[in-house]
Amino acid sequence: MWERPNIPYIGETRDRYIVVVVFAIVFGVALGTSIFGHTHVFKIPCFQNLKHDHWCTKASRQLLAGEVALEAPALVSCVFPLHAASYCAFCIRRQPVDICSGCDLVGYCSQRCREADSPDHGVECRAIRSLSGCLREADSDVWHQGNALLDALLVARIARAELLKDSGAALLASPFMGRPNVLRAMLKAPSLKIPVAIAEATLATASEFPGLLPESWKCRLNTQSRQANLERLVAILMQLQINAICVLEHMWFEPVGEALFVNGALANHSCAPNCQFMTCFGGEGVRPVLKLRCLRDIAPGEDLTVSYDDQARPVWERRARLESSHWFLCKCARCLEDRSNNNINNNNNHHPNHSDHTNHSSHSNQYTI
């Protein structure tokens, strides 16, 4: 089943596990409304404190509990269609919005947000109606209250962002990274039914509305390039499944949108994490920013980790959910200790088609299928 990652742990939506950013009630409102005033404050100071080593993030100096180790602005973001009438499509704050007359879907709280989003929405606006129609014609499981439209817009935005220098999109982990033959073989598998349908709808729309996808993709040509483009879009959708984070409305703990924070996505999983995510809102003309806050003191060279799931769940449930949503079998120290303490048989802890020898540790964003 097509799922969203579940970091960390309050509730589920549309049969996808919600990514919940904690510390929101305690810190979110104050940080989100006072610190960030304009785009230039969205620097990433983490690089003097951290080093990125093959899809993980390590501390390069001593970090103290409560310290913010990393600030990552959103590379791309979108509001869930169900909330588009109440939340600004760019800053993702709950504000009175003026709905775009071209698509009748997204709205903006200010001219600054409208102008800031114009590079993306300018190429999407005319295509949204056609894209929605293609997705609605697919299986009912695909449309799912319009959230397939959000996935399609996000995947197109990432495809366009990959052309930008230093976008960082290529750093994102995927279970199919470096395994094109595996991806090709799985395109007809039930587990990829929804991402394949979204990718096909996006390609069909891009052939009608140039600019939705990069021109180099040659979406108008009915040749072998279509199959290659389909594989590329499905691979990006898998990156989204593993790396995207739901944007949480602080006051009501309600997921209202989704964003991709590239540097934040480099933090790997542990069932005993040393860090926690929190989102902050910067006001007009500014996308949300993700902060990685230390839960305890962290030594130089130590991996920075967050929990992708509810830490209160039993080990067998945590591992099964992580394997379903993130395509790896967790072997963090806590999981191994919990299994040992509970004398759990290995065969009860993972999918029958997988084995411990074909999965990497949860501390690595390398995946084996």
C-alpha positions in Angstrom: 0.0 0.0 0.0 1.2 3.5 -0.8 2.0 5.1 2.6 3.5 8.3 4.0 6.3 8.0 6.5 5.2 8.1 10.1 7.5 10.4 12.1 6.8 10.3 15.0 3.5 9.4 16.4 0.1 11.0 16.6 -2.7 9.5 14.5 -3.2 8.2 11.0 -4.9 9.7 7.9 -6.3 8.4 4.6 -4.8 5.0 5.5 -1.4 6.6 5.4 0.5 7.1 8.6 0.8 10.8 9.5 4.2 12.3 10.0 3.9 14.3 13.2 6.4 16.9 14.2 6.6 17.0 18.0 7.6 20.0 20.2 5.0 21.8 18.1 2.8 22.9 21.0 5.7 23.8 23.3 7.9 25.6 20.8 6.0 25.9 17.6 3.8 29.0 17.9 6.5 31.2 19.4 9.2 30.1 17.0 6.9 30.1 14.0 5.6 33.6 14.5 8.6 35.5 15.8 12.0 34.3 14.6 11.6 34.1 10.8 10.9 37.4 9.1 12.3 37.0 5.6 13.9 34.5 3.3 17.5 35.3 4.1 17.2 33.9 7.6 16.8 30.4 6.1 20.5 29.7 6.2 21.6 26.2 7.2 24.1 26.7 10.1 24.3 22.9 10.6 27.2 22.5 8.2 29.6 24.0 10.8 28.3 21.5 13.3 27.4 18.5 11.1 28.9 16.4 8.3 26.9 14.4 5.8 28.3 11.0 5.2 26.6 8.7 2.6 22.9 9.5 3.4 23.4 10.1 7.1 24.1 13.2 9.3 26.8 13.1 11.9 27.8 15.7 14.5 31.2 17.3 13.9 31.4 18.7 17.4 29.7 18.3 20.8 26.0 19.1 20.6 24.1 19.8 23.8 20.5 18.7 24.7 18.0 21.3 23.4 20.4 22.7 20.8 19.2 23.1 17.3 21.6 21.1 15.2 20.1 21.8 11.8 17.7 24.2 10.0 16.5 23.1 6.6 14.1 25.1 4.4 11.6 23.2 2.4 12.8 22.4 -1.2 9.2 21.9 -2.3 5.9 22.0 -0.4 2.1 21.7 -1.1 -1.1 22.0 0.9 -3.5 19.1 1.0 -6.4 19.8 -1.4 -8.9 19.4 1.5 -7.2 22.4 3.3 -6.5 24.5 0.2 -9.3 27.0 1.0 -7.9 27.7 4.5 -4.2 27.5 4.2 -1.8 29.5 2.1 -0.3 27.4 -0.7 3.2 28.8 -0.1 3.8 29.6 3.6 1.3 26.9 4.7 -0.1 29.0 7.5 -3.8 29.2 8.3 -4.8 32.5 6.9 -7.6 34.1 4.8 -6.6 33.3 1.3 -7.4 34.5 -2.2 -8.1 31.5 -4.4 -6.3 31.4 -7.8 -8.8 32.1 -10.5 -6.9 30.0 -13.0 -7.2 26.6 -11.1 -9.8 27.4 -8.4 -7.8 25.2 -6.1 -4.8 26.9 -4.3 -4.9 30.2 -2.5 -2.5 32.7 -1.1 -2.5 34.9 2.0 -0.5 37.7 0.4 1.0 39.0 -2.8 4.4 38.0 -1.5 3.4 34.4 -1.2 1.7 34.4 -4.6 4.9 35.8 -6.3 7.1 33.5 -4.4 5.1 30.5 -5.6 4.8 31.7 -9.2 7.8 29.8 -10.6 6.0 26.5 -9.6 2.4 27.4 -9.8 2.8 29.3 -13.0 3.5 26.0 -14.9 1.0 24.0 -12.9 -2.1 26.3 -12.9 -3.5 25.4 -16.3 -2.5 21.7 -15.9 -4.3 21.1 -12.6 -7.7 20.5 -14.0 -6.4 18.0 -16.5 -4.2 16.3 -14.0 -7.1 16.0 -11.5 -9.3 14.4 -14.3 -6.6 11.8 -15.1 -6.2 10.9 -11.4 -10.0 10.7 -10.8 -10.3 8.3 -13.8 -7.8 5.9 -12.1 -8.8 3.5 -9.4 -10.7 5.1 -6.5 -7.8 4.1 -4.2 -5.6 6.4 -6.2 -7.5 9.7 -5.9 -8.2 9.3 -2.2 -9.8 12.7 -1.4 -7.5 14.5 -3.8 -4.2 13.6 -2.1 -3.0 12.0 -5.3 -3.0 15.4 -6.8 -0.7 16.7 -4.1 1.7 13.7 -4.8 1.6 14.5 -8.5 2.4 18.2 -8.0 5.2 17.4 -5.6 6.8 14.8 -7.9 6.7 17.3 -10.8 8.2 20.0 -8.6 11.0 17.7 -7.5 11.6 16.7 -11.1 12.0 20.4 -12.0 14.1 21.1 -9.0 16.6 18.4 -9.9 17.6 20.7 -12.8 18.6 23.4 -10.3 22.2 23.6 -9.1 22.7 22.4 -5.5 19.0 21.5 -5.0 20.1 18.4 -3.1 17.3 16.3 -4.6 19.7 13.7 -5.8 20.8 13.0 -2.3 17.5 11.6 -1.2 17.3 8.0 -0.4 15.1 5.6 -2.4 14.7 1.8 -2.1 15.4 1.7 -5.9 18.4 4.0 -5.9 21.0 2.4 -8.1 18.7 -0.6 -8.8 17.0 0.2 -12.1 16.3 -3.4 -13.0 14.6 -4.0 -9.6 12.4 -1.0 -10.2 11.6 -2.1 -13.7 10.6 -5.5 -12.5 8.3 -4.2 -9.8 6.4 -1.7 -11.9 3.5 -4.1 -12.1 3.6 -5.2 -8.5 0.5 -4.4 -6.4 2.7 -2.5 -3.9 3.5 0.1 -6.6 0.0 0.3 -8.1 -0.7 3.8 -6.7 2.6 5.5 -7.5 2.5 4.0 -11.0 -1.0 5.4 -11.6 0.1 8.9 -10.3 3.2 8.8 -12.5 1.2 7.8 -15.6 -1.3 10.6 -15.0 1.5 13.1 -14.5 3.1 12.0 -17.8 -0.2 12.2 -19.7 -0.8 15.7 -18.4 2.8 16.8 -19.1 2.4 15.8 -22.8 -0.5 18.2 -23.0 1.0 21.0 -20.8 4.7 21.6 -21.5 6.6 22.8 -18.5 5.0 20.6 -16.0 8.0 18.3 -16.3 11.5 19.3 -17.6 11.7 19.8 -21.4 14.5 17.3 -21.5 12.1 14.6 -20.6 10.5 14.9 -24.0 7.0 13.9 -22.7 5.4 14.6 -26.0 7.3 11.8 -27.8 5.5 8.5 -27.7 8.8 6.5 -27.7 10.9 4.5 -25.3 11.5 7.8 -23.4 8.0 7.4 -21.9 9.0 4.2 -20.1 12.2 5.8 -18.9 10.2 8.8 -17.6 7.7 6.5 -15.9 10.5 4.8 -14.0 12.0 8.2 -13.0 8.7 9.5 -11.7 8.0 6.3 -9.7 11.5 6.5 -8.2 10.9 10.1 -7.2 7.5 9.1 -5.6 9.4 6.4 -3.6 11.8 9.2 -2.5 8.8 11.2 -1.3 7.3 8.2 0.6 10.6 7.8 2.5 11.6 11.5 2.9 8.6 13.8 2.8 7.2 15.2 6.0 3.7 16.3 6.8 3.4 19.9 7.8 1.5 20.1 11.1 -0.9 22.9 12.1 0.5 23.7 15.5 -2.7 24.7 17.3 -4.7 21.6 16.4 -2.0 19.0 15.6 -3.6 18.7 12.1 -1.6 17.7 9.1 -2.4 20.3 6.4 0.4 19.9 3.9 3.5 18.1 2.9 7.1 19.3 2.3 10.5 17.9 1.4 13.3 19.2 3.6 16.4 17.8 1.9 19.0 18.2 4.6 16.4 17.2 7.3 15.7 14.0 5.3 19.3 12.9 5.8 18.7 12.2 9.5 18.3 8.4 9.8 16.0 6.4 12.0 16.5 5.0 15.5 13.8 3.6 17.9 15.9 5.4 20.6 16.5 8.7 18.7 18.8 11.5 19.9 17.0 14.2 18.0 13.4 15.4 17.2 11.9 17.3 14.2 10.0 20.5 14.6 8.5 22.8 11.9 8.5 26.6 12.0 6.6 29.0 9.9 8.3 32.1 8.6 5.5 34.3 7.5 4.7 35.9 4.2 6.8 34.8 1.2 8.6 32.1 3.2 8.2 28.3 3.1 8.2 26.3 6.3 11.6 25.4 7.8 12.5 22.2 9.6 14.6 22.2 12.7 16.4 19.2 14.2 16.6 19.6 18.0 18.9 17.5 20.2 17.1 15.4 22.8 20.3 14.7 24.7 24.0 15.6 24.5 25.5 14.2 21.3 29.2 13.4 20.9 31.3 14.3 17.8 31.0 11.7 15.1 27.7 10.4 16.4 24.8 9.9 13.9 21.9 12.3 14.3 18.7 10.2 14.4 15.0 10.6 14.7 12.2 8.1 15.1 10.1 7.4 12.1 7.4 5.8 14.1 5.7 5.6 17.5 8.4 4.6 20.0 5.8 3.2 22.4 4.8 0.4 20.0 6.2 -3.1 20.7 9.3 -4.0 18.7 7.6 -6.4 16.3 5.0 -3.7 15.4 7.6 -1.0 15.0 9.7 -3.2 12.6 6.7 -4.3 10.6 5.5 -0.7 10.1 9.0 0.6 9.2 9.4 -2.2 6.7 6.0 -1.4 5.1 6.5 2.4 5.0 10.3 2.8 4.6 11.4 -0.6 3.0 14.0 -1.5 5.7 14.1 -3.9 8.6 15.2 -1.9 11.7 18.3 -3.2 13.4 18.9 -0.3 15.8 20.3 -1.1 19.2 16.9 -0.8 20.9 15.2 -3.2 18.5 17.9 -5.8 19.0 17.8 -5.4 22.7 13.9 -5.6 22.8 14.0 -8.7 20.6 16.5 -10.3 22.9 14.6 -9.4 26.1 11.3 -10.7 24.7 12.9 -13.8 23.2 11.1 -13.0 19.9 11.6 -15.4 17.0 13.1 -13.7 14.0 10.5 -15.2 11.7 7.7 -13.3 13.5 9.4 -9.9 13.0 9.5 -9.4 9.3 7.8 -9.9 6.0 8.0 -13.6 4.9 9.5 -12.5 1.6 12.4 -10.8 3.3 15.2 -11.9 5.6 17.6 -10.2 7.9 20.4 -10.9 5.5 18.7 -8.8 2.7 18.1 -5.7 4.7 20.5 -3.0 5.9 20.5 -1.5 9.4 18.0 1.2 10.1 20.9 3.6 10.6 21.6 3.5 6.9 19.5 5.0 4.1 20.6 2.2 1.8 17.8 -0.2 1.0 17.8 -3.7 -0.4 14.7 -5.3 -1.8 
